[in-house]
Amino acid sequence: MKHRTARALLTLLIVPLLGCAALGLSGGGSIPNVKPPKVSIASVSMAKMPSNRDLASYYCAQYLGPLICRAFGPVPKTSDIEFAFDVELALANSSKVPLPLVQTLFAFTAFPGAQDVQNLGTVCLSFCEDPNNCRQDANACRSDEPEIRDIRDFANAATGFLISTALGERKFSDLRVRTVPPNDEMKMVVRLGLDPVQMVGLIRQLGKGELDRIKKGQIPEFTIPHEIEGTAWVSVESLGRLATGFGPAAGQWRLQR
């Protein structure tokens, strides 16, 4: 009788512990077993880019003068030469709790194979419950995890080269927190832009062959190779922020005639 009573008491003690383990709880059953989402770059697409004819007119006016280059069309101002692209991220949450995305760090490299040029840019985006009151701070994209690349790993990035057009065009709704549902997937698109002054300088420096065609009165065919990578942070109650990296993803843009 005493043995049966002891076994019954032992069972009453063990079953709750097994239940907690099955639920993935630890530390007394209060903190879930949460992993950061898997993040990948689903696509990178051009949104606003100058045409080959636009750049031909622009560079020709600098080398030969606007009167000689009228065949290429009106000469655009540097500020009129817009470079913008959409990055679609795919986020997969294998945990049993929702994961609100609170920060993303994007690092963009134009002409990745080039040496001794300022061709790297970064931007840190914070997302808030109230997108109209969402403070942006590059220090938000820092991590204490040694395997995670944060803003300090891109310290040689050119200032202002990469920007968020959500901030530049004051589309505050783009800064609203996105939440990846439990055991589910989500996609989000961020539009980024490149400083036109730095881009036309890079193309001038690295597009020698096409610039020679312009001087001969021919329409160039510019191709811009690029590489994108970054880090995403989600916030979990009782755990703080969790980070995961994505990329690098390489591609190239062929400007239209």
C-alpha positions in Angstrom: 0.0 0.0 0.0 2.8 2.4 0.9 4.6 1.6 -2.4 1.5 2.3 -4.4 1.0 5.6 -2.6 4.6 6.6 -3.3 4.3 5.7 -7.0 1.1 7.7 -7.3 2.8 10.8 -5.7 5.8 10.4 -8.0 3.5 10.3 -11.0 1.8 13.5 -9.9 5.2 15.2 -9.7 6.5 13.9 -13.1 3.5 14.5 -15.3 3.5 18.3 -15.0 7.2 18.4 -15.8 6.7 16.3 -18.9 3.9 18.5 -19.9 6.1 21.6 -19.7 8.8 19.9 -21.7 6.3 18.9 -24.4 5.3 22.6 -24.6 8.9 23.7 -25.0 8.9 25.6 -21.7 11.9 26.2 -19.5 12.8 28.1 -16.4 9.7 27.0 -14.5 7.5 27.0 -17.6 7.4 30.7 -18.3 9.7 31.2 -21.3 8.9 29.5 -24.6 11.5 27.8 -26.8 11.8 30.5 -29.5 14.1 30.6 -32.5 14.6 33.6 -34.8 12.8 33.4 -38.1 14.5 32.2 -41.2 14.9 35.2 -43.5 15.8 35.1 -47.2 15.8 37.6 -50.1 12.9 36.5 -52.3 13.6 39.1 -55.1 15.3 42.4 -55.9 13.6 44.5 -58.6 14.2 47.9 -60.1 11.7 50.5 -59.3 13.2 53.7 -60.6 16.3 53.8 -62.8 17.6 56.2 -65.4 17.7 55.0 -69.0 20.8 54.5 -71.0 19.8 57.6 -73.1 19.4 59.7 -69.9 22.9 58.8 -68.8 24.3 59.3 -72.2 22.9 62.8 -72.3 24.2 63.5 -68.8 27.8 62.3 -69.3 28.0 63.7 -72.8 27.1 67.2 -71.6 29.9 66.9 -69.0 32.5 65.7 -71.5 31.5 67.6 -74.7 29.0 70.2 -73.8 25.2 70.3 -74.0 25.0 71.7 -77.5 27.0 68.9 -79.1 25.0 66.2 -77.2 21.5 67.3 -78.2 21.0 64.0 -80.2 20.7 62.2 -76.8 17.9 64.3 -75.7 17.4 66.8 -72.8 20.2 66.8 -70.2 18.9 65.7 -66.8 20.0 67.2 -63.5 21.9 65.0 -61.1 18.9 65.1 -58.7 16.6 63.9 -61.5 18.6 60.6 -61.9 16.8 58.3 -59.5 18.0 54.9 -58.4 15.4 53.0 -56.4 14.7 49.2 -56.0 12.4 46.9 -54.1 13.8 44.2 -51.8 11.3 41.4 -51.0 12.1 39.5 -47.8 10.6 36.1 -47.0 10.3 35.3 -43.3 9.5 31.9 -41.9 8.6 31.4 -38.2 9.0 27.8 -36.9 8.2 28.8 -33.3 4.8 28.7 -31.5 4.7 32.4 -30.7 4.3 35.4 -33.0 7.5 37.3 -33.9 7.2 41.0 -34.4 9.9 42.4 -36.8 11.4 45.5 -35.1 14.6 46.3 -37.1 16.3 45.4 -40.3 19.7 46.3 -41.5 20.4 46.4 -45.3 23.9 46.5 -46.8 24.1 47.2 -50.6 27.2 47.0 -52.7 27.3 48.4 -56.3 29.9 46.9 -58.6 31.0 44.3 -55.9 34.2 43.4 -57.7 35.5 47.0 -57.8 38.6 47.9 -55.7 39.3 51.2 -53.9 35.9 52.8 -54.4 33.1 53.9 -52.1 30.5 51.4 -53.4 29.0 50.1 -50.1 26.0 51.6 -48.4 23.9 50.7 -45.3 20.6 51.7 -43.8 19.0 50.7 -40.5 15.2 50.6 -40.4 13.2 50.5 -37.2 9.5 49.5 -37.2 7.0 50.8 -34.6 3.4 50.2 -33.4 2.9 53.9 -34.2 4.6 54.5 -37.5 4.0 58.3 -37.2 6.2 58.3 -34.1 9.0 56.0 -35.1 12.5 57.1 -34.2 15.2 56.0 -36.5 18.7 55.3 -35.1 21.5 53.4 -36.8 22.6 52.2 -33.3 19.4 50.1 -33.2 21.0 47.7 -35.7 23.7 46.5 -33.2 23.9 43.0 -31.8 25.8 41.4 -29.0 25.8 38.0 -30.8 29.2 37.4 -32.3 27.9 35.4 -35.3 25.5 38.2 -36.4 26.6 41.0 -38.7 25.5 44.4 -37.4 26.1 48.0 -38.4 29.6 47.9 -37.0 30.6 45.3 -39.5 30.0 47.8 -42.3 31.9 50.7 -40.8 33.4 51.5 -44.2 30.0 52.2 -45.8 29.7 55.5 -47.6 27.5 58.0 -45.7 24.1 58.5 -47.3 24.7 56.1 -50.2 21.8 53.8 -49.3 18.6 55.4 -48.1 15.0 54.2 -47.3 12.6 55.9 -49.6 9.9 55.2 -46.9 11.8 57.8 -44.8 12.7 60.1 -47.7 9.2 60.3 -49.0 7.6 60.3 -45.5 5.6 57.1 -46.0 5.3 56.5 -42.3 2.9 53.6 -42.8 5.8 51.6 -44.2 7.4 51.7 -40.7 4.6 49.8 -39.0 5.6 46.6 -37.2 5.2 43.4 -39.2 4.5 40.3 -37.2 5.4 36.8 -38.5 2.6 34.5 -37.2 3.4 31.3 -35.3 4.4 28.3 -37.6 3.7 30.5 -40.6 5.4 32.6 -43.3 5.3 36.2 -44.3 6.7 38.4 -47.1 7.4 42.1 -46.9 8.8 44.6 -49.4 11.1 47.5 -48.6 11.9 50.2 -51.1 15.5 51.5 -51.0 17.2 54.2 -52.9 20.7 55.2 -53.9 22.2 58.6 -53.7 22.4 59.9 -57.3 25.6 61.9 -56.8 27.5 58.8 -55.6 26.0 56.6 -58.3 26.8 58.7 -61.3 30.3 59.0 -59.8 30.6 55.3 -59.6 29.3 54.7 -63.1 31.7 57.3 -64.4 34.6 55.7 -62.7 33.7 52.1 -63.5 31.9 52.3 -66.9 34.9 53.3 -69.1 33.8 51.3 -72.1 30.3 52.7 -72.2 31.6 56.3 -71.7 33.8 55.8 -74.8 30.7 54.9 -76.8 29.0 58.1 -75.6 31.9 60.1 -76.8 31.4 58.5 -80.2 27.7 59.5 -80.3 26.5 56.0 -79.5 23.9 54.9 -76.9 25.6 53.0 -74.1 24.4 49.8 -72.5 25.0 50.2 -68.8 24.9 47.2 -66.5 25.1 47.6 -62.7 26.0 44.5 -60.8 25.0 44.5 -57.1 25.0 42.5 -53.9 22.6 42.8 -50.9 22.7 41.3 -47.5 21.5 42.2 -44.0 20.2 41.3 -40.6 16.7 41.2 -39.2 15.7 41.5 -35.5 12.5 40.3 -33.9 11.3 41.1 -30.4 10.1 38.4 -28.0 8.6 39.1 -24.6 10.9 37.9 -21.7 13.7 37.2 -24.2 14.4 40.5 -25.8 15.6 40.8 -29.4 16.6 37.8 -31.6 18.7 38.4 -34.7 19.1 36.4 -38.0 21.1 37.3 -41.1 20.0 37.1 -44.7 21.9 37.1 -48.0 24.2 37.9 -49.6 22.2 37.9 -52.9 23.9 39.0 -56.1 22.3 40.2 -59.3 22.6 42.9 -62.0 20.4 45.6 -63.5 20.5 46.3 -67.2 19.3 49.8 -67.9 16.8 50.2 -70.6 17.4 52.2 -73.8 
